[in-house]
Amino acid sequence: MPIHPLAERLRTLGLAAMADAFLEMQNHSDAADLTREDWLGLLLDREITARDGKRLARRLSVARLRQNAVVEDTDFRAPRGLDRPLFHKLAGCDWIRRSQHLVISGPTGTGKSWLACALGNRACREGISVLYRRAPRLFAELATARGEGRLPRMLAMLERTRLSIVDDWGPEPLTAEQRRDLLEIVDDRYEKGSLLITNQVPVARWHELMGDPTIGDAILDRVVHRAHRIELKGPSLRKRQAVSAPAEE
């Protein structure tokens, strides 16, 4: 069969990467020494790699991570109390597969958002669905969805997401509406998904942010007791950037 018609048939079947690999191998002198099984294996590998890449790109697009961070670039030299073994364990994503949570707390500028995005990126690479929102944006979107009658649909979308990242929550107390929304999200996550929350306020003071002891107890009971914790400290990393321009922001 002629080369190009076969390539076109592969494209018609949605096997574009396999078609490209087929044409490349036809022009490669070493391809003549390959067995039929080797040919097929190489073509399939190319198609699988291309499809995996597209799926990853879609997951990253949906996640909308704020920073282009990867765990491999994590700075463990900065004096901020980041536990290297714990972070590497979290990067394995088993806590997400077990529907556990993670709280990253610490002063402004210590890299909380960067670490959250790096873990979100790793989760995407592991085939896990991720959604990132800064807390003010999330609550604003929920309020808009409520006003437009789309709140059940948005909550269902959040429920389907395996890892929801709520970045930069606090230090302002939640409103009554925000408390109800957060409780709904946390309730939907129970044993079905994971939350990653970053916050400047220590967990011990979260009741102050809730503004309602009953709802506060319900949220804390569902999140904190199933959460790993990273508690950062020290000066802002942004001061170091002006001099050395490190990988994190």
Summary of the structure (lengths in Angstrom):
residues: 249
radius of gyration: 23.0
end to end distance: 55.6
largest distance: 74.3
contacts: 730
relative contact order: 0.15
helix: 60%
strand: 11%
